[in-house]
């Protein structure tokens, strides 16, 4: 491609070959671009359409399913900004709003783990800034191959250092998340990053370029060759032997510039100097210009040669495709340009006027006076191809569900049960993640109330009233592989339960949907069922989806990962001083098991750890029971009836008791009524174990009875061991050694 390719030349050379396939476009898409323009595209126009119509940016294979998140959305007056913007915004009371979103940076994190993960954090933080909010916390959901696999030792430390290094430099606390190991993620790790920001209702900003004559300002880092083609080439392709050669497609982050960009942007917003705003993430200048123009009066003129460059040899199409980090684009009235520039200069943030808003309905770009782009911006930003891909149940689905864990030998003797508790406590997925989380600052800014390994992260928003929010990120690829509809609902219900366990009222949802190739009918069946299940469950629980991300092509060769929808739930605390922590730290307090336990082991951690088995059906979804349990936990927190609470999920009651005991430093003594194996290790949902204050026992029983939540007193907090009457007793120091030693030993 040549930097001299312009619109006039394109009109005179209709048959000039163009590398559309190398840019990720198929022949039909290329023909559609030619039909829109009524000529061949210039090299720069082809660059724009290739990145904007990529799977990563256009959602062309998922759009028909994502619509139901809006169509089935529960009615609520709390949703201030929904899907379609950089991030959703919800009202949390007292004039405060919260914006939050989770996105993937999976493929870059495999190719170059540190920078891939770091720029994933940087990108999601800029999404939050672009809504007019101050970022206040981050979270992450990570998945790697087998914990002892050689490539896991390469990828995991780099991902963790990238997340920690970038977030710590920004001064943002990392308050929670999850880390999961499974062979299906070998060579295709999942790195999903979430950010939450806070703003007043009146400070919401959107991505639109309105006001003819307003100036378009690019500010932040200079544009370089890093990340070129990241959206169209790297994020929309499956991995193969040549993946390592794609390093140039991975962006390079500068957290110190991002910190300046945050403070600079917030001052610009505060002074009312911004009419429209868009961060430059995937697709870079192509995305920012087309989306701003399409969201406003519909026209924009850009002088592309005015973009400040780190590499003066970049061609215009490379500038358009670059995903260099720490950049923003603002629309500014002519009267405010000088003050806008002065604010940027004070923060030492480069800023350049590169164009202005028009009413032509065209996005026109020039390069040293030659017109190299002349397109209707909406055709690139919103009117890309929409595919209804073939859908088919995977050939092995029936066999998989028929292979139930009932055929697996179960522990029955006292010694076998004791060993199973220990093995689960020290298994990579359930073991202590302090090796990872100690590299993150959890308490910077001083507003962190709860952080990992708690049920959910909790952040204080208002010092006087104690207003705050809770956030949880959850997913389970094994459940979703067994039943995609139920698996997505189970991920939502676990995140909902985690938030409610702290005492927060669940309010809204974000999601990151990680799947294999959309060209595989089996994958599209999984995706269609998972999105349907999630939409139905959100409607049932009354919490809308505010936005999120789809990540396709997560596979190595022809083998996809387990379908992995990661669900983030936001909840509101009227007063964070009344939150409930997970630790059992009060001697003599009664332990009460809430909910119904069934014999449910399909996709369980027990089957995975002990036998590497995946088969059967996941636990039964029970959304009414989940809502009822949530109401009990929230009311109990508001009335300070509990000294500790922990949800039951992976590893069942056994693992919940282990974690809460180790967190609080006190043991537990419990008595089981039914089959010990089922009681200890079942993963039935809508359950929690709580420690009830002695003076609150009667009131707590009343609350459970009124809500229709089954409750059973199973024991008491105290001592220095995990004891199950008549079966076994494990000293806490043994459990702690097993629980905390796994990751350090694996990563040594």
N, C-alpha and C positions, 0 to 999 in steps of 0.2 A: 504494500500500500504506500502511496506517496502523499506527502504533506501538501502537494499542490493540487490534489484532486478537489475540484469545486463543482458547484451546481451546473454551471454552464458547460463544463467539460463532460459531466455526467449525461447531460442532454444530448451531446454530440457523439457519445461513445456507448450506446446502449448495450453492446455485446461484450464489453470489457469483462473478462473473468474476475470474480470476486470471491474471497475466501470465507464465505458465509458458514460453511460446514466447520471450518477450523474454529470459528467463533461460537459454535454451539447451536446454530440455526439449521433447520431442515429445509428442504427445497420448497415445501409448501409455504413456510413462513417467509422465506426469501421472496417468493412470488407475491405474497400478500403485501410486503413492503413496496415492491415495484408497482403494485396496483394502487396503493395509497398515494404514492408520489407521482405516478404516471411516467416514470422513468426509472432507470437504475439508481440506487442510492449512492451518494458519495461515500468515500471511505469513512468519513466522520459520521455520516448518517447511519451507515451500517454498524458502526461501533455503538451508537446510541440504541438502535433497535435490538442489537444482539444482547446487550446487557439488560435492557429494560424488559425484553420478552423472555429472559431466562427464567427457568423454574424458580430460582431464588427470589427474583424481583416481581414476577408477574403472577405467580400462583396459578399458572395455566392448567395444571393437572388437578389442582385441589379446590379451585374457586367454586365449582358447582357444589361441593360438599360443605365448604366453609360458610356459605350463605345461610345455612340453617342456624348458625349461632346467632344471627340476627333475627331470622324468621321465628325461632322458638324462644327468643330471649324473654325471660320473665319481666313483668312490668315492675319498674322501680324508678323512684325519683332521685335515686342516689347517683345514677350514671350521668355524668356531665359531658364526657366525650367518649364515644364508643369506637368501634372498629373503623379502620380506614385512615386514622391519623397515625403519627409516629408512636403514640402510646395512648392507652385509655386513661380517663380521669374520673375519679369517683369522689363524691361528697362524703367527708367523714365527720362533719359537724363543726360548729363554732366558726363557720366561715372558712374552714380549712378544706383543702382538697388534696388527694394523693394520686399520683400517676405511677404506674408500674407496668413492667413488661419483661418477658423472657425471650431470648433469641439464641440461636445456635451459632457456633463457630467450629463445627465438627471437623470438616475436611482440612482447613488450615492448621488445626491443632494436631493432626496426625503428621502432616508434612513438616511443620516446624513448631513443636509443642509450645515453647515459651511464647513466641510472638503470636502464634495463632490464638492462644488463650488470652494473652494480654490484650490484644486488639479486639477480642470478643467483649471483654469488659469495657474497653474504651468506646466501642460502638454502641452498646446498650446504654451507657451513661449519656452519650450525646443524644440518643432518642429522648431521654428524660429531660435533658436541658432544653431541647427544641420545643417542648410543651410549655416552657416558661417556669419550670420547677427547679428547685435546688435538690440535687441528689443527696440522699441521706444514708443509704445503705445499699449493699449488694449481696447477692446470694449466688450459688452455683449448683448445678446438678451434673455430676460427672459419671461417665461409664467407660470402663476399660476392659480389655481382654482378661484372660485368667490372671490372677494376682501374681502367680509365679512365672508367667511367660516372659521371655527376654525382652520383647518389645514393650511390654507394660513398664518395665524398668526404665526404658528410654522415654516413653511418652509421659507417664504419670509425673515424675519429678519436674519435667519441663512445664507441663500444664499448671501444676500447683505453683511453681515459681512465677509463671506468667500472671496468673490470677492474683497471687499475693503481692507481687512486685508492683503491678499496675494499681490495684486497689489501695495498697498501703501508701503509695506515693500520692494518690489523690486525696488521702485522708478520709476514706470511706470505710466504715466498719463492714466486715463480712459476717453476717449474723446467722447463716444457716445454709442448709442444702443437703446433699446426699452424694455418696460415692459408692458405686456398685461395680462388681467384677463379674464378668461372664464371658466364656469363650466366644460367644457370638459377636462381641465387640472387638475381637482381635483385628488389628489393622484398620479399624474404623471406630475410634473412640467418639463418645458424645461429650461435647463441652457446651452446656447450656448455661448462659449467664443472665441473671435478673438484676434489675436496678429499680429502686423505688425513690421517688422524689416528692417533695412537699411544696405546695403553693397555695395562695389565696384564690378564691373563686375568680376574682376579677383579673388575675394575672395569667389566665390561660392563653397560650399562643397556638396558632395553627399554621400549616404549610400552605400558604397561598400568596400569589403575587398580584395584588390588586393596586389600582391607582395608576393611571397612565402617566408616564413621566417619572415615576418613582425609580430610584436607582437600585441596581442589584450589586450587592457587596459580597465578595468572597473574603472570609477572614479566617485566620488560624495558620496552620503549617503550610509551607510551600508544597507544591505538587511534584512528586517524583515518580519513578518507574515502579515502585513497589505496589503490589496488589493489582497490577494491570490484568484485567480478565478474570478477577477473582470470582465475580458473580456468575459470569457466563461460562467460564471454563472449569474452574476448580470446584465451585459449590454445586454445580449441576452435572457432575460426572461421578461415576463410581470409581473406586480405587483399583489400580492394577500395578504391575511391576514398575511402571514409569512414574508413579506418584511422586517419588522423591525428586524427580527432575522438575517438578512444578513449584519449586521454592520461590521463583520470582512472583508467583501469584499470591504469596502470603504477605500481608501488610506488616509494616514495622511501626511499633507504637512509641510514643513519647509522652509518658504520663505527666511530666512537668508542664509541657505545653497544654495538655488537656486541663490541668488544674487552672492555668491562666485563662483558658478558654471558658471554663465554668464561671469563674469570678467576673470575667469581662462580660460574658453574655448576660449574667444576672444583673449587672449594673446597667447594661443597655436596655434590658427589659424594664427595670425599675424607673429609668428616666424616660420611658415611653418613646424610645428611638427606633423601635422595630415594628414594621407593619406586617411582615410575614417572615417565617424562619424555617429553615430545613437543614438538618445535619447532612454531612456528606459521609455516607457509609458505603454499602454495596452500590456499585455503579457510579459512585462519585459525582462528578459534575453533570454527567448524563442524567442521573436521577434527580439531583437537586433542581436543575433548570426545568426539566420536563414536568416534574410534579408541582413545583411552584407555579409555573405558567398554567398548567392544566387546572390547578385549584383556584386560580384568580380570574383575571379578565381575559385570559387565554392567549396572551401574546408576550413575547420577550425578545429583545435584541441583545446579543452577547458578542463582545469582542474577545474571542478566545485567546488571542495573542497577548492579552493583558493579564492572564492567569500567571501569578508568580511561580517560577519553576526552580526546582533543585537541579534539574538536568536540562540545560538549554537545547539539547538535541531531541527532546521529545516531539513526536509528531502530534498534530491536533487530535487524531483518533486515539492516540495513547493518553493524551491529557484527559480526554473524555472518559476513558475506561479506567484510569488510575483510581485506586482505592487508598491513596495516601491518607493517613489518619489525621485526627485533630483539626478538622476543617468544618466550617459552617458557612451557610449562605443566607444573607438577610436582605429583605426588601426595605428600603429606607427612603423617606421623602427627601426631595432635594434640600429642603430647609434644614434637615437634621443630619445631613451627610458630614458636615464639618465636626459637629459634636460627636457623632458616631466614631469618626476617625480619631478624635482626641481621646476618647475612652479607650479605644484599642491601643493607641500609642502608649497610654499610661500603663497598660498591662504588658506592653511589649509584644502585642499580638499583631502580626502583619495583617493589613486590610487593604483591599483594592476594589475600586468600582470597576466592574467588568461588563456592565450592561444596564438596560433600563426596561421597564414594563411598557408594553404597547397594547393596543386593542385590535391588532391585526388578526388575531387567532393563529398566528404562526410563531414558531420558535426559529429565529434566524441567527446564525452565528457566522462571524467573519474571521478570517485569518489573514492578517496583513492586507486588509482591504478586499479580499476575495470572499464571496459567499460560499461557505463550505457546508452549511446546514440550512435547510428551509423546509420545515415539517410542521404539521399540525401537532402540537405537543400532547394532546390527549391520546392520539393514536399510539404514542410510545408509552405514556404513563398509565393509561387505563384501558385502552381498547386492543390489547394484545390478544393472541389466540387463546381460546378456551377449549380445552379438550375434555371429552367424556371418554376416558380410557376404558379399554375392555376390563371387565371385572369377572373373576372366577375364584371359587373356593379353592385354596391350595390343595394339591393332590393328596397331601399327607394329613390333612386336617382331621378327617374322621379317624384315621389310625392313631393320631396323636391323642385325641380326646378319649379314645377307647383304652389307651394304655394307662390305666389309673395307677396311682401309687399304692393301691390296696395290695398289689402283689409284692411290695417291698417288705423285707423283714423289719419288724418294729421292736424297739427296746421294750423289754418286759420286766427284767429283774431290776432290783434296786441299783446295782452297779451299772447296768446298761443305761438306766435313766439318768443317773448321775453323770456318766461320761457324755451323754448326749447334751445335757445342759452345758457342760464345759466346752465341748466341741463347737456348739453353736455360738457360745459367747466369744470364742476365739476365731471363728470363721471370718474370712476377709470381709464379707458384706456386713456382718454384725459386729465386728471388732471395733474397738475405740479408734476414731479417726484423728486423734490428737496430732499424729505425725503430719497430717495435712493441715488441720485447722490452726495449729500453733504457728504456721507461717502466715496466717492472716491476722490483721488487727481487728479484734472484735469490739473494742470499746472506744476507739477514737471518736471524737466529737462529743462524747460524754452522755449520749442519749440512749445507749443500748441498755435495755432492761433485761432481756433474755437473749442468749445466743447459743449456737451449737455447743453441746449436743442436746439442747432442750427440744421439746416437742415442736416449737416454732420460734422464730426470731421475733422479738418485740422491741419496738422503738417508741420512745416518748416524743410527742410532737409539741406539747404545751406544758411548761413547768408548773404553771399555777393550777390548772384543772387536772393535770395528769392524763389528758387525752393522748391516745397512742394507737398504734396499729400492730398487728401480728401478721407474719407471713410464713407460709410453708410451701416447699416444693417437693412433690412426690411423683413417682412413677414406678411401674413394675412391668418390664418387658416380658417376663415369663407368663404372667397372668394374661397379658394382651395377646401373646402368641397362642395361648390356649383358647381364648374367646375374646376377640377384639372389642366387641360391643361392651361386654362386662369389664374387660380389662381397663378401658378408659374410665368407666364409672368407678372402678375400684381405686384408680389413681386419684380421682377427684374426691372420693369419700375419705381416703386417707389424709389428704391435705386438709379437707374440711375438718376432720376429727382432730388433727394436730393443732389447728388454729383454735378450735373450740376448747381443747384441753387446757389452753392457757387462760381461758375465760373470755376470749374475744368473740364477737359476733361476726361470722363469715359474711362477706359483703360482695366480693367480685372475684373473677377468675381471669388468669392469663394462661396461655399454653404454648408449648413448643412440641410440635408433632414430628418425631423422628422415625422415618420409615425407609424402606429400600427403594428400588427403582420404580417409578410410576409406570414404566413400560412393561412391568411384570403384572399380569392380571391378578395374581395371588396377592401381591402387595397392595394393589388398588382395592381389592376386596377387604383386606385388613383395614386400610385407611377409611373406606366408606363406612364400615361398621363402627370403627373407633370414633369417628366424628359424630355419627348418629347417636352412639351411646353417650358421648360427652354432652351433646346438645340436649338430649332428653334428661340427663341427670341434672344439668344446670337448671333446667326449667323446673324439675321436681324439687330441687333444694332452694330455688328462688334466688340464685346468684348468677348474674350475666357474665358472659365472656366479653372482656373489654378489648381484646387484641391478642396477638401472639405471633407465631412463626411456624412455617412448615419447612422441614429439612428432608428432602428426598435424596435418593441415590446413596444412602448409607449402606453400602455393601462392598464386599470384596469379590471381584469377578461377578459370578452369577448368584452368589450366596448373600441374601440380605440379613441384616441384623434382626433380632426380635423386634417387632413393632413397639416403639417406646414413646407413648405420649407422656410428656412431663407436664404436670399441672401445678400451677401456682395459685394459692388461695390467699386473699387479703381479708383480714378481719379487723374490727374496730374495738378498742378498749375505751370505755368512757373514762376510766381511771386506771392507769397501769399499776398503781400501787396496790390494786386488788387482783393482780394477775396470780395465776397458780403455776408454780415451777414443778418440774418433774421429780425432784429429789424426795426420797423418803428420809427425812432428817429429824423426825420427832418421835422419841421413844414412847412406846405404849399406844400409839394411835392405831385404830382399827383399819385393816385393809379390806376394801370392798370391791368385788369384781362386778362391773356393770355390763349388761348385755347377755346375749345367748351364745353359748359355745356349742359348735357342731363338729362332727368329724370331717374336717375339710383340709386336705393336704395337697390338692392339685396345684402345682406351681409353687409349692411351699419352700421355704428356706431349708427345712429339714430334708426334704427329698433332694434338693439341689446340693446341699453340703455333704450329706451322707452317701448319696448314690449317683450324683450327677444326673438325676432323673428329671425329665420334664414330660408330663402327660396328665390326662384326666381333665377335669374342669376346675377353674379357680373358685375361690369362696363365693358363696351366693351374695349378690348385691342386695342390700336392704336399705334403701334411701330413707323411708319413713323412720326406721329405727335409728339411722344415722342422725337425722334431724332431732329426734327425741333425745338421744344421748347428748347431742350438742346443747340442747336447751338445759339439761340437767347440769352439765359442766359449767355453762355460762352463769346460770343462776347461783350455783354453789360458789363460784369465784366472786361474784358480786357481793355475796353475803359472807365471804371469807370462811366457808365451812370446811375447807380442805387444807391440809398442810402439804399435799403433793398429789399429782395426777400424771399418769402416763398412758398414752393410747396403746392399744394392742395391734400389732401389725406383723411384720416379718419376725419369725421365731416365736410368736404367740406370747402367752402369759409368762413362760419361763424367761424369755429375753427381756420383757418389760420389767419384771422383778429384778433381774440382774442389773439392768441399767439404772433403775431408780435407786436401788440399794447402793451401788457404787457411787452414784452421783451424790447421795446424801451421807454416805459413810456409816450407815447403820444397816444391819441385817434384817431379815424378815423370817417369820415362822408362819407357814401356811398349812392348812389341811385341805385335801382334795376329796370331793364327794364321789366323782365318777372315775372313769378309766384314766389313770394317771397320764398316759401318753397323749390322749386327746386333750385333757385339761391343760397340760403343760405346753404343747407344741402346735395345737390347731391355730389356724390363721383366720378364723371367722371374724367378720367385720363388725362395725358398730359396737366395739367393746373398749373399755378402759379399766384400769385398776387405780383406785384412789385411796389416799390415807385421810381418814375423817377425824376432825378434831373432836375430843370427847364430849364437849359441851354442845356439839352440833349434830350428834347422831340422830336424834329424833327428828329434827328439822330436815336432815338429809333424806331420811326414809320417806318423809312426806313428799318431798320434791320428786323423788324417783317414782313413787306410787302415782302421783298426779300425772307424770309424763308417760307412764306406762313402760318404764325402763326396768327390766329385771335386775335385781341386785342380790348379791350373796356375800356375806361376810366370810372371808376365807382365811383371815389370820391377823397378825399384829406386827408392827414395826419394832425392831429392837435386837440387841445382841450383835454379834460379829460374824454371823454366818447366814447362808441361804439354806433354810431348813424346811423340808417337806415332811411333815409328821409321818412316821412309819416307813419312810422310803430312804431318805438320804439327808446329809448335812454337809455343805461345802463352805469352808472358811472364806470370808470375803477376800483375804489376801491371795488365796489361790485363784479365785475368780478374777481378781484385778490383774494378776500376772497373765492369765490366759487372755483376758480381754484387751490389755494394753500392749502386749508384746508382738502381736501379729504383724502390723504394718512396719514397725521399725526393723524387724527381722527380715521381712521380704525386701525392703528397700536398702538394706545394708550393703 
